[in-house]
Amino acid sequence: MGKSSYRINVGRKATIVTKGNGGLVEQVSDGVDCFHVNTYDVKEFSEALYKISLIPRDKVRKMGEIARDNAFQNLIMKNY
């Protein structure tokens, strides 16, 4: 992932990740720094979007910051 896309996607917004198709779901915690949904479950995805819409903006931003910090920490741990 390029540096600019990392800055855009992580640290400013709540994240929704899909389960069953890769390792990202293992790097984030459901309800803490993101929301986990099943890959092809449109209802579950829409419910996650609705939950995000109910969260105050400062908490959404905090979730993004936590996700960014966790992803960065995981990256450092893998490289050292």
PyMOL Python script that loads the backbone (N, CA, C, O; Angstrom):
from pymol import cmd

cmd.read_pdbstr("""\
ATOM      1  N   MET A   1       0.852  -1.170   0.000  1.00  0.00           N
ATOM      2  CA  MET A   1       0.000   0.000   0.000  1.00  0.00           C
ATOM      3  C   MET A   1       0.897   1.232   0.000  1.00  0.00           C
ATOM      4  O   MET A   1       1.818   1.324   0.811  1.00  0.00           O
ATOM      5  N   GLY A   2       0.642   2.163  -0.886  1.00  0.00           N
ATOM      6  CA  GLY A   2       1.449   3.365  -0.974  1.00  0.00           C
ATOM      7  C   GLY A   2       1.232   4.288   0.206  1.00  0.00           C
ATOM      8  O   GLY A   2       0.217   4.215   0.899  1.00  0.00           O
ATOM      9  N   LYS A   3       2.194   5.147   0.416  1.00  0.00           N
ATOM     10  CA  LYS A   3       2.147   6.054   1.547  1.00  0.00           C
ATOM     11  C   LYS A   3       0.917   6.954   1.511  1.00  0.00           C
ATOM     12  O   LYS A   3       0.269   7.148   2.539  1.00  0.00           O
ATOM     13  N   SER A   4       0.585   7.504   0.354  1.00  0.00           N
ATOM     14  CA  SER A   4      -0.550   8.417   0.274  1.00  0.00           C
ATOM     15  C   SER A   4      -1.878   7.702   0.512  1.00  0.00           C
ATOM     16  O   SER A   4      -2.760   8.256   1.168  1.00  0.00           O
ATOM     17  N   SER A   5      -2.040   6.483  -0.006  1.00  0.00           N
ATOM     18  CA  SER A   5      -3.300   5.768   0.220  1.00  0.00           C
ATOM     19  C   SER A   5      -3.427   5.382   1.683  1.00  0.00           C
ATOM     20  O   SER A   5      -4.538   5.350   2.213  1.00  0.00           O
ATOM     21  N   TYR A   6      -2.315   5.087   2.349  1.00  0.00           N
ATOM     22  CA  TYR A   6      -2.338   4.775   3.767  1.00  0.00           C
ATOM     23  C   TYR A   6      -2.834   5.984   4.550  1.00  0.00           C
ATOM     24  O   TYR A   6      -3.648   5.840   5.462  1.00  0.00           O
ATOM     25  N   ARG A   7      -2.359   7.147   4.209  1.00  0.00           N
ATOM     26  CA  ARG A   7      -2.780   8.360   4.908  1.00  0.00           C
ATOM     27  C   ARG A   7      -4.254   8.657   4.668  1.00  0.00           C
ATOM     28  O   ARG A   7      -4.936   9.137   5.573  1.00  0.00           O
ATOM     29  N   ILE A   8      -4.747   8.392   3.502  1.00  0.00           N
ATOM     30  CA  ILE A   8      -6.153   8.664   3.188  1.00  0.00           C
ATOM     31  C   ILE A   8      -7.066   7.686   3.916  1.00  0.00           C
ATOM     32  O   ILE A   8      -8.076   8.096   4.487  1.00  0.00           O
ATOM     33  N   ASN A   9      -6.729   6.404   3.905  1.00  0.00           N
ATOM     34  CA  ASN A   9      -7.631   5.385   4.407  1.00  0.00           C
ATOM     35  C   ASN A   9      -7.543   5.125   5.894  1.00  0.00           C
ATOM     36  O   ASN A   9      -8.519   4.664   6.486  1.00  0.00           O
ATOM     37  N   VAL A  10      -6.432   5.396   6.510  1.00  0.00           N
ATOM     38  CA  VAL A  10      -6.251   5.021   7.904  1.00  0.00           C
ATOM     39  C   VAL A  10      -5.965   6.261   8.727  1.00  0.00           C
ATOM     40  O   VAL A  10      -5.120   7.081   8.367  1.00  0.00           O
ATOM     41  N   GLY A  11      -6.674   6.388   9.832  1.00  0.00           N
ATOM     42  CA  GLY A  11      -6.384   7.457  10.757  1.00  0.00           C
ATOM     43  C   GLY A  11      -7.389   8.577  10.759  1.00  0.00           C
ATOM     44  O   GLY A  11      -7.335   9.438  11.637  1.00  0.00           O
ATOM     45  N   ARG A  12      -8.297   8.601   9.822  1.00  0.00           N
ATOM     46  CA  ARG A  12      -9.283   9.670   9.779  1.00  0.00           C
ATOM     47  C   ARG A  12     -10.720   9.162   9.823  1.00  0.00           C
ATOM     48  O   ARG A  12     -11.642   9.916  10.135  1.00  0.00           O
ATOM     49  N   LYS A  13     -10.905   7.898   9.514  1.00  0.00           N
ATOM     50  CA  LYS A  13     -12.260   7.376   9.399  1.00  0.00           C
ATOM     51  C   LYS A  13     -12.356   6.007  10.032  1.00  0.00           C
ATOM     52  O   LYS A  13     -11.362   5.292  10.163  1.00  0.00           O
ATOM     53  N   ALA A  14     -13.575   5.651  10.426  1.00  0.00           N
ATOM     54  CA  ALA A  14     -13.800   4.277  10.878  1.00  0.00           C
ATOM     55  C   ALA A  14     -13.640   3.363   9.670  1.00  0.00           C
ATOM     56  O   ALA A  14     -13.921   3.754   8.537  1.00  0.00           O
ATOM     57  N   THR A  15     -13.191   2.161   9.926  1.00  0.00           N
ATOM     58  CA  THR A  15     -12.898   1.221   8.854  1.00  0.00           C
ATOM     59  C   THR A  15     -13.838   0.037   8.931  1.00  0.00           C
ATOM     60  O   THR A  15     -14.186  -0.426  10.017  1.00  0.00           O
ATOM     61  N   ILE A  16     -14.246  -0.451   7.770  1.00  0.00           N
ATOM     62  CA  ILE A  16     -15.014  -1.692   7.675  1.00  0.00           C
ATOM     63  C   ILE A  16     -14.133  -2.672   6.921  1.00  0.00           C
ATOM     64  O   ILE A  16     -13.699  -2.391   5.804  1.00  0.00           O
ATOM     65  N   VAL A  17     -13.866  -3.827   7.532  1.00  0.00           N
ATOM     66  CA  VAL A  17     -13.069  -4.854   6.869  1.00  0.00           C
ATOM     67  C   VAL A  17     -13.904  -6.116   6.711  1.00  0.00           C
ATOM     68  O   VAL A  17     -14.778  -6.406   7.528  1.00  0.00           O
ATOM     69  N   THR A  18     -13.623  -6.855   5.653  1.00  0.00           N
ATOM     70  CA  THR A  18     -14.373  -8.084   5.399  1.00  0.00           C
ATOM     71  C   THR A  18     -13.618  -9.290   5.939  1.00  0.00           C
ATOM     72  O   THR A  18     -12.390  -9.348   5.896  1.00  0.00           O
ATOM     73  N   LYS A  19     -14.375 -10.238   6.444  1.00  0.00           N
ATOM     74  CA  LYS A  19     -13.811 -11.468   7.000  1.00  0.00           C
ATOM     75  C   LYS A  19     -13.701 -12.522   5.908  1.00  0.00           C
ATOM     76  O   LYS A  19     -14.509 -12.554   4.980  1.00  0.00           O
ATOM     77  N   GLY A  20     -12.695 -13.386   6.026  1.00  0.00           N
ATOM     78  CA  GLY A  20     -12.590 -14.539   5.153  1.00  0.00           C
ATOM     79  C   GLY A  20     -11.844 -14.334   3.854  1.00  0.00           C
ATOM     80  O   GLY A  20     -11.878 -15.197   2.976  1.00  0.00           O
ATOM     81  N   ASN A  21     -11.158 -13.184   3.715  1.00  0.00           N
ATOM     82  CA  ASN A  21     -10.455 -12.965   2.452  1.00  0.00           C
ATOM     83  C   ASN A  21      -9.089 -12.316   2.632  1.00  0.00           C
ATOM     84  O   ASN A  21      -8.600 -11.644   1.724  1.00  0.00           O
ATOM     85  N   GLY A  22      -8.478 -12.506   3.772  1.00  0.00           N
ATOM     86  CA  GLY A  22      -7.152 -11.939   3.952  1.00  0.00           C
ATOM     87  C   GLY A  22      -6.842 -11.664   5.400  1.00  0.00           C
ATOM     88  O   GLY A  22      -7.619 -12.009   6.290  1.00  0.00           O
ATOM     89  N   GLY A  23      -5.700 -11.039   5.637  1.00  0.00           N
ATOM     90  CA  GLY A  23      -5.202 -10.861   6.977  1.00  0.00           C
ATOM     91  C   GLY A  23      -5.579  -9.575   7.671  1.00  0.00           C
ATOM     92  O   GLY A  23      -5.284  -9.423   8.856  1.00  0.00           O
ATOM     93  N   LEU A  24      -6.224  -8.632   6.985  1.00  0.00           N
ATOM     94  CA  LEU A  24      -6.540  -7.356   7.620  1.00  0.00           C
ATOM     95  C   LEU A  24      -7.439  -7.529   8.834  1.00  0.00           C
ATOM     96  O   LEU A  24      -7.274  -6.830   9.834  1.00  0.00           O
ATOM     97  N   VAL A  25      -8.377  -8.442   8.756  1.00  0.00           N
ATOM     98  CA  VAL A  25      -9.303  -8.646   9.876  1.00  0.00           C
ATOM     99  C   VAL A  25      -8.553  -9.057  11.140  1.00  0.00           C
ATOM    100  O   VAL A  25      -9.043  -8.834  12.247  1.00  0.00           O
ATOM    101  N   GLU A  26      -7.370  -9.655  10.989  1.00  0.00           N
ATOM    102  CA  GLU A  26      -6.572 -10.066  12.139  1.00  0.00           C
ATOM    103  C   GLU A  26      -5.807  -8.893  12.756  1.00  0.00           C
ATOM    104  O   GLU A  26      -5.293  -9.014  13.868  1.00  0.00           O
ATOM    105  N   GLN A  27      -5.727  -7.785  12.065  1.00  0.00           N
ATOM    106  CA  GLN A  27      -4.949  -6.646  12.544  1.00  0.00           C
ATOM    107  C   GLN A  27      -5.801  -5.577  13.204  1.00  0.00           C
ATOM    108  O   GLN A  27      -5.267  -4.625  13.773  1.00  0.00           O
ATOM    109  N   VAL A  28      -7.108  -5.719  13.136  1.00  0.00           N
ATOM    110  CA  VAL A  28      -8.003  -4.722  13.707  1.00  0.00           C
ATOM    111  C   VAL A  28      -9.028  -5.408  14.600  1.00  0.00           C
ATOM    112  O   VAL A  28      -9.305  -6.598  14.444  1.00  0.00           O
ATOM    113  N   SER A  29      -9.589  -4.647  15.536  1.00  0.00           N
ATOM    114  CA  SER A  29     -10.540  -5.201  16.505  1.00  0.00           C
ATOM    115  C   SER A  29     -11.943  -4.669  16.247  1.00  0.00           C
ATOM    116  O   SER A  29     -12.170  -3.460  16.225  1.00  0.00           O
ATOM    117  N   ASP A  30     -12.860  -5.574  16.057  1.00  0.00           N
ATOM    118  CA  ASP A  30     -14.248  -5.224  15.766  1.00  0.00           C
ATOM    119  C   ASP A  30     -14.829  -4.347  16.873  1.00  0.00           C
ATOM    120  O   ASP A  30     -14.809  -4.722  18.045  1.00  0.00           O
ATOM    121  N   GLY A  31     -15.344  -3.181  16.496  1.00  0.00           N
ATOM    122  CA  GLY A  31     -15.959  -2.268  17.436  1.00  0.00           C
ATOM    123  C   GLY A  31     -14.980  -1.365  18.167  1.00  0.00           C
ATOM    124  O   GLY A  31     -15.395  -0.416  18.831  1.00  0.00           O
ATOM    125  N   VAL A  32     -13.687  -1.645  18.055  1.00  0.00           N
ATOM    126  CA  VAL A  32     -12.676  -0.822  18.720  1.00  0.00           C
ATOM    127  C   VAL A  32     -12.057   0.152  17.718  1.00  0.00           C
ATOM    128  O   VAL A  32     -12.060   1.365  17.929  1.00  0.00           O
ATOM    129  N   ASP A  33     -11.527  -0.399  16.625  1.00  0.00           N
ATOM    130  CA  ASP A  33     -10.910   0.445  15.605  1.00  0.00           C
ATOM    131  C   ASP A  33     -11.470   0.170  14.213  1.00  0.00           C
ATOM    132  O   ASP A  33     -10.997   0.738  13.229  1.00  0.00           O
ATOM    133  N   CYS A  34     -12.470  -0.694  14.129  1.00  0.00           N
ATOM    134  CA  CYS A  34     -13.109  -0.984  12.848  1.00  0.00           C
ATOM    135  C   CYS A  34     -14.382  -1.793  13.093  1.00  0.00           C
ATOM    136  O   CYS A  34     -14.775  -2.045  14.232  1.00  0.00           O
ATOM    137  N   PHE A  35     -15.000  -2.184  12.005  1.00  0.00           N
ATOM    138  CA  PHE A  35     -16.130  -3.100  12.054  1.00  0.00           C
ATOM    139  C   PHE A  35     -15.847  -4.252  11.103  1.00  0.00           C
ATOM    140  O   PHE A  35     -15.462  -4.030   9.955  1.00  0.00           O
ATOM    141  N   HIS A  36     -16.035  -5.474  11.569  1.00  0.00           N
ATOM    142  CA  HIS A  36     -15.859  -6.664  10.734  1.00  0.00           C
ATOM    143  C   HIS A  36     -17.197  -7.038  10.122  1.00  0.00           C
ATOM    144  O   HIS A  36     -18.218  -7.020  10.810  1.00  0.00           O
ATOM    145  N   VAL A  37     -17.206  -7.374   8.846  1.00  0.00           N
ATOM    146  CA  VAL A  37     -18.408  -7.871   8.167  1.00  0.00           C
ATOM    147  C   VAL A  37     -18.025  -9.048   7.282  1.00  0.00           C
ATOM    148  O   VAL A  37     -16.882  -9.151   6.836  1.00  0.00           O
ATOM    149  N   ASN A  38     -18.983  -9.934   7.028  1.00  0.00           N
ATOM    150  CA  ASN A  38     -18.745 -11.044   6.112  1.00  0.00           C
ATOM    151  C   ASN A  38     -18.686 -10.513   4.688  1.00  0.00           C
ATOM    152  O   ASN A  38     -19.377  -9.553   4.349  1.00  0.00           O
ATOM    153  N   THR A  39     -17.873 -11.128   3.868  1.00  0.00           N
ATOM    154  CA  THR A  39     -17.549 -10.622   2.542  1.00  0.00           C
ATOM    155  C   THR A  39     -18.757 -10.281   1.681  1.00  0.00           C
ATOM    156  O   THR A  39     -18.809  -9.192   1.111  1.00  0.00           O
ATOM    157  N   TYR A  40     -19.721 -11.174   1.571  1.00  0.00           N
ATOM    158  CA  TYR A  40     -20.847 -10.936   0.654  1.00  0.00           C
ATOM    159  C   TYR A  40     -22.157 -10.683   1.381  1.00  0.00           C
ATOM    160  O   TYR A  40     -23.223 -10.862   0.791  1.00  0.00           O
ATOM    161  N   ASP A  41     -22.113 -10.275   2.635  1.00  0.00           N
ATOM    162  CA  ASP A  41     -23.326 -10.028   3.413  1.00  0.00           C
ATOM    163  C   ASP A  41     -23.670  -8.542   3.360  1.00  0.00           C
ATOM    164  O   ASP A  41     -23.175  -7.750   4.163  1.00  0.00           O
ATOM    165  N   VAL A  42     -24.519  -8.177   2.409  1.00  0.00           N
ATOM    166  CA  VAL A  42     -24.881  -6.775   2.190  1.00  0.00           C
ATOM    167  C   VAL A  42     -25.598  -6.209   3.409  1.00  0.00           C
ATOM    168  O   VAL A  42     -25.394  -5.048   3.763  1.00  0.00           O
ATOM    169  N   LYS A  43     -26.431  -7.012   4.052  1.00  0.00           N
ATOM    170  CA  LYS A  43     -27.156  -6.535   5.237  1.00  0.00           C
ATOM    171  C   LYS A  43     -26.174  -6.205   6.359  1.00  0.00           C
ATOM    172  O   LYS A  43     -26.299  -5.168   7.010  1.00  0.00           O
ATOM    173  N   GLU A  44     -25.207  -7.079   6.583  1.00  0.00           N
ATOM    174  CA  GLU A  44     -24.216  -6.840   7.625  1.00  0.00           C
ATOM    175  C   GLU A  44     -23.392  -5.589   7.320  1.00  0.00           C
ATOM    176  O   GLU A  44     -23.066  -4.816   8.222  1.00  0.00           O
ATOM    177  N   PHE A  45     -23.059  -5.398   6.045  1.00  0.00           N
ATOM    178  CA  PHE A  45     -22.317  -4.212   5.635  1.00  0.00           C
ATOM    179  C   PHE A  45     -23.137  -2.953   5.886  1.00  0.00           C
ATOM    180  O   PHE A  45     -22.619  -1.964   6.404  1.00  0.00           O
ATOM    181  N   SER A  46     -24.419  -2.989   5.520  1.00  0.00           N
ATOM    182  CA  SER A  46     -25.269  -1.808   5.718  1.00  0.00           C
ATOM    183  C   SER A  46     -25.462  -1.513   7.205  1.00  0.00           C
ATOM    184  O   SER A  46     -25.548  -0.350   7.597  1.00  0.00           O
ATOM    185  N   GLU A  47     -25.531  -2.557   8.036  1.00  0.00           N
ATOM    186  CA  GLU A  47     -25.641  -2.352   9.483  1.00  0.00           C
ATOM    187  C   GLU A  47     -24.380  -1.697  10.043  1.00  0.00           C
ATOM    188  O   GLU A  47     -24.461  -0.845  10.928  1.00  0.00           O
ATOM    189  N   ALA A  48     -23.219  -2.093   9.528  1.00  0.00           N
ATOM    190  CA  ALA A  48     -21.962  -1.476   9.962  1.00  0.00           C
ATOM    191  C   ALA A  48     -21.931   0.005   9.555  1.00  0.00           C
ATOM    192  O   ALA A  48     -21.497   0.851  10.337  1.00  0.00           O
ATOM    193  N   LEU A  49     -22.384   0.315   8.354  1.00  0.00           N
ATOM    194  CA  LEU A  49     -22.452   1.717   7.917  1.00  0.00           C
ATOM    195  C   LEU A  49     -23.380   2.520   8.820  1.00  0.00           C
ATOM    196  O   LEU A  49     -23.082   3.656   9.190  1.00  0.00           O
ATOM    197  N   TYR A  50     -24.510   1.909   9.167  1.00  0.00           N
ATOM    198  CA  TYR A  50     -25.474   2.588  10.044  1.00  0.00           C
ATOM    199  C   TYR A  50     -24.854   2.840  11.422  1.00  0.00           C
ATOM    200  O   TYR A  50     -25.011   3.925  11.980  1.00  0.00           O
ATOM    201  N   LYS A  51     -24.153   1.848  11.970  1.00  0.00           N
ATOM    202  CA  LYS A  51     -23.493   2.020  13.272  1.00  0.00           C
ATOM    203  C   LYS A  51     -22.497   3.171  13.217  1.00  0.00           C
ATOM    204  O   LYS A  51     -22.424   3.985  14.138  1.00  0.00           O
ATOM    205  N   ILE A  52     -21.736   3.233  12.137  1.00  0.00           N
ATOM    206  CA  ILE A  52     -20.767   4.319  11.990  1.00  0.00           C
ATOM    207  C   ILE A  52     -21.474   5.666  11.946  1.00  0.00           C
ATOM    208  O   ILE A  52     -20.984   6.642  12.514  1.00  0.00           O
ATOM    209  N   SER A  53     -22.616   5.727  11.281  1.00  0.00           N
ATOM    210  CA  SER A  53     -23.336   6.998  11.174  1.00  0.00           C
ATOM    211  C   SER A  53     -23.843   7.493  12.525  1.00  0.00           C
ATOM    212  O   SER A  53     -24.096   8.687  12.688  1.00  0.00           O
ATOM    213  N   LEU A  54     -23.995   6.591  13.494  1.00  0.00           N
ATOM    214  CA  LEU A  54     -24.480   6.966  14.822  1.00  0.00           C
ATOM    215  C   LEU A  54     -23.364   7.406  15.777  1.00  0.00           C
ATOM    216  O   LEU A  54     -23.633   7.983  16.831  1.00  0.00           O
ATOM    217  N   ILE A  55     -22.134   7.135  15.407  1.00  0.00           N
ATOM    218  CA  ILE A  55     -20.995   7.446  16.277  1.00  0.00           C
ATOM    219  C   ILE A  55     -20.589   8.906  16.078  1.00  0.00           C
ATOM    220  O   ILE A  55     -20.482   9.370  14.943  1.00  0.00           O
ATOM    221  N   PRO A  56     -20.362   9.631  17.176  1.00  0.00           N
ATOM    222  CA  PRO A  56     -19.889  11.020  17.032  1.00  0.00           C
ATOM    223  C   PRO A  56     -18.570  11.075  16.258  1.00  0.00           C
ATOM    224  O   PRO A  56     -17.751  10.160  16.339  1.00  0.00           O
ATOM    225  N   ARG A  57     -18.383  12.149  15.516  1.00  0.00           N
ATOM    226  CA  ARG A  57     -17.210  12.290  14.643  1.00  0.00           C
ATOM    227  C   ARG A  57     -15.891  12.163  15.386  1.00  0.00           C
ATOM    228  O   ARG A  57     -14.944  11.576  14.863  1.00  0.00           O
ATOM    229  N   ASP A  58     -15.812  12.702  16.595  1.00  0.00           N
ATOM    230  CA  ASP A  58     -14.554  12.617  17.328  1.00  0.00           C
ATOM    231  C   ASP A  58     -14.228  11.179  17.716  1.00  0.00           C
ATOM    232  O   ASP A  58     -13.057  10.803  17.761  1.00  0.00           O
ATOM    233  N   LYS A  59     -15.250  10.371  17.995  1.00  0.00           N
ATOM    234  CA  LYS A  59     -15.002   8.963  18.300  1.00  0.00           C
ATOM    235  C   LYS A  59     -14.611   8.192  17.035  1.00  0.00           C
ATOM    236  O   LYS A  59     -13.757   7.307  17.093  1.00  0.00           O
ATOM    237  N   VAL A  60     -15.225   8.519  15.899  1.00  0.00           N
ATOM    238  CA  VAL A  60     -14.852   7.889  14.628  1.00  0.00           C
ATOM    239  C   VAL A  60     -13.393   8.200  14.316  1.00  0.00           C
ATOM    240  O   VAL A  60     -12.634   7.323  13.904  1.00  0.00           O
ATOM    241  N   ARG A  61     -13.011   9.459  14.519  1.00  0.00           N
ATOM    242  CA  ARG A  61     -11.620   9.850  14.287  1.00  0.00           C
ATOM    243  C   ARG A  61     -10.686   9.085  15.234  1.00  0.00           C
ATOM    244  O   ARG A  61      -9.604   8.661  14.828  1.00  0.00           O
ATOM    245  N   LYS A  62     -11.099   8.909  16.483  1.00  0.00           N
ATOM    246  CA  LYS A  62     -10.289   8.160  17.447  1.00  0.00           C
ATOM    247  C   LYS A  62     -10.152   6.703  17.014  1.00  0.00           C
ATOM    248  O   LYS A  62      -9.076   6.119  17.143  1.00  0.00           O
ATOM    249  N   MET A  63     -11.240   6.108  16.498  1.00  0.00           N
ATOM    250  CA  MET A  63     -11.171   4.731  15.992  1.00  0.00           C
ATOM    251  C   MET A  63     -10.142   4.640  14.871  1.00  0.00           C
ATOM    252  O   MET A  63      -9.352   3.697  14.823  1.00  0.00           O
ATOM    253  N   GLY A  64     -10.151   5.610  13.982  1.00  0.00           N
ATOM    254  CA  GLY A  64      -9.183   5.630  12.884  1.00  0.00           C
ATOM    255  C   GLY A  64      -7.757   5.765  13.381  1.00  0.00           C
ATOM    256  O   GLY A  64      -6.845   5.130  12.850  1.00  0.00           O
ATOM    257  N   GLU A  65      -7.561   6.596  14.408  1.00  0.00           N
ATOM    258  CA  GLU A  65      -6.224   6.764  14.975  1.00  0.00           C
ATOM    259  C   GLU A  65      -5.744   5.462  15.615  1.00  0.00           C
ATOM    260  O   GLU A  65      -4.580   5.088  15.472  1.00  0.00           O
ATOM    261  N   ILE A  66      -6.640   4.777  16.319  1.00  0.00           N
ATOM    262  CA  ILE A  66      -6.290   3.496  16.933  1.00  0.00           C
ATOM    263  C   ILE A  66      -5.926   2.485  15.851  1.00  0.00           C
ATOM    264  O   ILE A  66      -4.943   1.756  15.988  1.00  0.00           O
ATOM    265  N   ALA A  67      -6.710   2.437  14.780  1.00  0.00           N
ATOM    266  CA  ALA A  67      -6.427   1.515  13.671  1.00  0.00           C
ATOM    267  C   ALA A  67      -5.070   1.813  13.056  1.00  0.00           C
ATOM    268  O   ALA A  67      -4.296   0.897  12.779  1.00  0.00           O
ATOM    269  N   ARG A  68      -4.781   3.079  12.842  1.00  0.00           N
ATOM    270  CA  ARG A  68      -3.490   3.475  12.267  1.00  0.00           C
ATOM    271  C   ARG A  68      -2.341   3.055  13.186  1.00  0.00           C
ATOM    272  O   ARG A  68      -1.348   2.483  12.736  1.00  0.00           O
ATOM    273  N   ASP A  69      -2.492   3.345  14.470  1.00  0.00           N
ATOM    274  CA  ASP A  69      -1.435   2.992  15.427  1.00  0.00           C
ATOM    275  C   ASP A  69      -1.232   1.481  15.497  1.00  0.00           C
ATOM    276  O   ASP A  69      -0.096   1.010  15.534  1.00  0.00           O
ATOM    277  N   ASN A  70      -2.322   0.722  15.514  1.00  0.00           N
ATOM    278  CA  ASN A  70      -2.216  -0.741  15.561  1.00  0.00           C
ATOM    279  C   ASN A  70      -1.564  -1.289  14.295  1.00  0.00           C
ATOM    280  O   ASN A  70      -0.714  -2.176  14.368  1.00  0.00           O
ATOM    281  N   ALA A  71      -1.960  -0.765  13.135  1.00  0.00           N
ATOM    282  CA  ALA A  71      -1.384  -1.223  11.867  1.00  0.00           C
ATOM    283  C   ALA A  71       0.107  -0.906  11.825  1.00  0.00           C
ATOM    284  O   ALA A  71       0.909  -1.733  11.392  1.00  0.00           O
ATOM    285  N   PHE A  72       0.472   0.277  12.270  1.00  0.00           N
ATOM    286  CA  PHE A  72       1.879   0.672  12.294  1.00  0.00           C
ATOM    287  C   PHE A  72       2.662  -0.225  13.243  1.00  0.00           C
ATOM    288  O   PHE A  72       3.760  -0.675  12.917  1.00  0.00           O
ATOM    289  N   GLN A  73       2.093  -0.484  14.420  1.00  0.00           N
ATOM    290  CA  GLN A  73       2.757  -1.345  15.398  1.00  0.00           C
ATOM    291  C   GLN A  73       2.941  -2.754  14.836  1.00  0.00           C
ATOM    292  O   GLN A  73       4.007  -3.348  14.996  1.00  0.00           O
ATOM    293  N   ASN A  74       1.902  -3.298  14.173  1.00  0.00           N
ATOM    294  CA  ASN A  74       2.009  -4.626  13.566  1.00  0.00           C
ATOM    295  C   ASN A  74       3.073  -4.656  12.480  1.00  0.00           C
ATOM    296  O   ASN A  74       3.801  -5.641  12.354  1.00  0.00           O
ATOM    297  N   LEU A  75       3.170  -3.604  11.707  1.00  0.00           N
ATOM    298  CA  LEU A  75       4.173  -3.513  10.656  1.00  0.00           C
ATOM    299  C   LEU A  75       5.579  -3.518  11.253  1.00  0.00           C
ATOM    300  O   LEU A  75       6.462  -4.218  10.758  1.00  0.00           O
ATOM    301  N   ILE A  76       5.784  -2.751  12.299  1.00  0.00           N
ATOM    302  CA  ILE A  76       7.086  -2.704  12.959  1.00  0.00           C
ATOM    303  C   ILE A  76       7.432  -4.074  13.531  1.00  0.00           C
ATOM    304  O   ILE A  76       8.564  -4.533  13.383  1.00  0.00           O
ATOM    305  N   MET A  77       6.471  -4.735  14.183  1.00  0.00           N
ATOM    306  CA  MET A  77       6.717  -6.033  14.796  1.00  0.00           C
ATOM    307  C   MET A  77       7.103  -7.082  13.752  1.00  0.00           C
ATOM    308  O   MET A  77       7.933  -7.948  14.030  1.00  0.00           O
ATOM    309  N   LYS A  78       6.514  -7.018  12.554  1.00  0.00           N
ATOM    310  CA  LYS A  78       6.831  -7.978  11.511  1.00  0.00           C
ATOM    311  C   LYS A  78       8.210  -7.745  10.911  1.00  0.00           C
ATOM    312  O   LYS A  78       8.867  -8.690  10.473  1.00  0.00           O
ATOM    313  N   ASN A  79       8.647  -6.502  10.887  1.00  0.00           N
ATOM    314  CA  ASN A  79       9.916  -6.157  10.261  1.00  0.00           C
ATOM    315  C   ASN A  79      11.104  -6.267  11.207  1.00  0.00           C
ATOM    316  O   ASN A  79      12.251  -6.229  10.762  1.00  0.00           O
ATOM    317  N   TYR A  80      10.849  -6.401  12.498  1.00  0.00           N
ATOM    318  CA  TYR A  80      11.963  -6.462  13.464  1.00  0.00           C
ATOM    319  C   TYR A  80      11.865  -7.629  14.382  1.00  0.00           C
ATOM    320  O   TYR A  80      12.726  -7.811  15.243  1.00  0.00           O
TER     321      TYR A  80
END
""", "prot")
cmd.dss("prot")
cmd.show_as("cartoon", "prot")
cmd.util.cbc("prot")
cmd.orient("prot")
